[in-house]
Amino acid sequence: MIRALVLELTEALGGIRPPVPPDELREMHRKKDFSGMMRYIRNTLHLDIKIRIGFVNKGGPDKAPAWIDSPYPMPLYGTPE
């Protein structure tokens, strides 16, 4: 039963996607093309989402080149929240 539910959930989320190949990401990181990295990940994973990237001079976790802010607690997927 659990396997069937996991399979159903996996299919509802668009299936299992292969890992993103790292070579092109490494090259974009070397060039500091962080927007390009996000687009590459989004497109490779076939994610139908909009991503907004903001560059800042300070803030966020110490020594973090990037981070994702999310509400806490994170609302359940599909709920109005």
C-alpha atoms as a printed R data frame, in Angstrom:
   type eleno elety resid chain resno      x      y       z
1  ATOM     1    CA   MET     A     1  0.000  0.000   0.000
2  ATOM     2    CA   ILE     A     2  2.803  2.439   0.882
3  ATOM     3    CA   ARG     A     3  4.589  1.708  -2.413
4  ATOM     4    CA   ALA     A     4  1.368  2.411  -4.315
5  ATOM     5    CA   LEU     A     5  0.899  5.722  -2.489
6  ATOM     6    CA   VAL     A     6  4.512  6.763  -3.093
7  ATOM     7    CA   LEU     A     7  4.119  5.923  -6.791
8  ATOM     8    CA   GLU     A     8  0.883  7.936  -6.949
9  ATOM     9    CA   LEU     A     9  2.548 10.911  -5.253
10 ATOM    10    CA   THR     A    10  5.590 10.666  -7.530
11 ATOM    11    CA   GLU     A    11  3.384 10.685 -10.622
12 ATOM    12    CA   ALA     A    12  1.330 13.604  -9.265
13 ATOM    13    CA   LEU     A    13  4.555 15.617  -8.943
14 ATOM    14    CA   GLY     A    14  5.589 14.878 -12.524
15 ATOM    15    CA   GLY     A    15  7.635 11.721 -12.032
16 ATOM    16    CA   ILE     A    16 11.225 11.161 -11.041
17 ATOM    17    CA   ARG     A    17 13.600 13.417 -12.908
18 ATOM    18    CA   PRO     A    18 17.221 12.542 -13.645
19 ATOM    19    CA   PRO     A    19 19.968 14.478 -11.854
20 ATOM    20    CA   VAL     A    20 21.110 17.744 -13.405
21 ATOM    21    CA   PRO     A    21 24.446 17.204 -15.220
22 ATOM    22    CA   PRO     A    22 27.093 19.099 -13.220
23 ATOM    23    CA   ASP     A    23 29.623 20.070 -15.917
24 ATOM    24    CA   GLU     A    24 27.656 22.968 -17.386
25 ATOM    25    CA   LEU     A    25 26.676 24.125 -13.877
26 ATOM    26    CA   ARG     A    26 30.326 24.209 -12.813
27 ATOM    27    CA   GLU     A    27 31.225 26.347 -15.820
28 ATOM    28    CA   MET     A    28 28.356 28.787 -15.159
29 ATOM    29    CA   HIS     A    29 29.363 28.955 -11.472
30 ATOM    30    CA   ARG     A    30 32.949 29.711 -12.463
31 ATOM    31    CA   LYS     A    31 31.614 32.581 -14.612
32 ATOM    32    CA   LYS     A    32 29.300 33.683 -11.755
33 ATOM    33    CA   ASP     A    33 26.284 33.207 -14.049
34 ATOM    34    CA   PHE     A    34 23.917 32.376 -11.195
35 ATOM    35    CA   SER     A    35 20.775 33.286 -13.137
36 ATOM    36    CA   GLY     A    36 21.893 30.973 -15.917
37 ATOM    37    CA   MET     A    37 22.428 28.203 -13.362
38 ATOM    38    CA   MET     A    38 18.854 28.550 -12.101
39 ATOM    39    CA   ARG     A    39 17.427 28.562 -15.643
40 ATOM    40    CA   TYR     A    40 19.510 25.501 -16.541
41 ATOM    41    CA   ILE     A    41 18.289 23.584 -13.477
42 ATOM    42    CA   ARG     A    42 14.671 24.609 -14.081
43 ATOM    43    CA   ASN     A    43 14.792 23.642 -17.768
44 ATOM    44    CA   THR     A    44 16.711 20.393 -17.256
45 ATOM    45    CA   LEU     A    45 14.211 19.250 -14.626
46 ATOM    46    CA   HIS     A    46 11.299 20.389 -16.841
47 ATOM    47    CA   LEU     A    47  9.858 22.473 -14.003
48 ATOM    48    CA   ASP     A    48  6.900 24.594 -15.041
49 ATOM    49    CA   ILE     A    49  7.615 27.387 -12.549
50 ATOM    50    CA   LYS     A    50  8.734 30.984 -12.553
51 ATOM    51    CA   ILE     A    51 11.895 31.714 -10.612
52 ATOM    52    CA   ARG     A    52 12.800 35.179  -9.398
53 ATOM    53    CA   ILE     A    53 16.399 35.774  -8.446
54 ATOM    54    CA   GLY     A    54 17.455 38.722  -6.338
55 ATOM    55    CA   PHE     A    55 21.080 39.709  -5.856
56 ATOM    56    CA   VAL     A    56 21.993 41.360  -2.566
57 ATOM    57    CA   ASN     A    57 25.136 42.726  -0.962
58 ATOM    58    CA   LYS     A    58 24.408 41.413   2.522
59 ATOM    59    CA   GLY     A    59 21.967 39.297   4.475
60 ATOM    60    CA   GLY     A    60 21.159 35.625   4.535
61 ATOM    61    CA   PRO     A    61 23.146 32.833   6.140
62 ATOM    62    CA   ASP     A    62 26.878 33.394   6.697
63 ATOM    63    CA   LYS     A    63 29.015 32.597   3.644
64 ATOM    64    CA   ALA     A    64 25.996 31.370   1.652
65 ATOM    65    CA   PRO     A    65 26.285 32.187  -2.064
66 ATOM    66    CA   ALA     A    66 22.516 31.631  -2.375
67 ATOM    67    CA   TRP     A    67 19.549 30.646  -0.257
68 ATOM    68    CA   ILE     A    68 15.821 30.141  -0.533
69 ATOM    69    CA   ASP     A    69 13.406 31.919   1.765
70 ATOM    70    CA   SER     A    70 10.226 30.065   2.523
71 ATOM    71    CA   PRO     A    71  7.448 30.606   5.025
72 ATOM    72    CA   TYR     A    72  7.632 28.772   8.336
73 ATOM    73    CA   PRO     A    73  5.780 26.594   8.783
74 ATOM    74    CA   MET     A    74  5.573 25.764   5.096
75 ATOM    75    CA   PRO     A    75  1.914 25.413   4.047
76 ATOM    76    CA   LEU     A    76  0.764 22.140   2.556
77 ATOM    77    CA   TYR     A    77  0.843 21.907  -1.250
78 ATOM    78    CA   GLY     A    78 -2.541 22.711  -2.794
79 ATOM    79    CA   THR     A    79 -3.918 24.627   0.203
80 ATOM    80    CA   PRO     A    80 -4.937 28.298  -0.023
81 ATOM    81    CA   GLU     A    81 -2.054 29.275   2.258
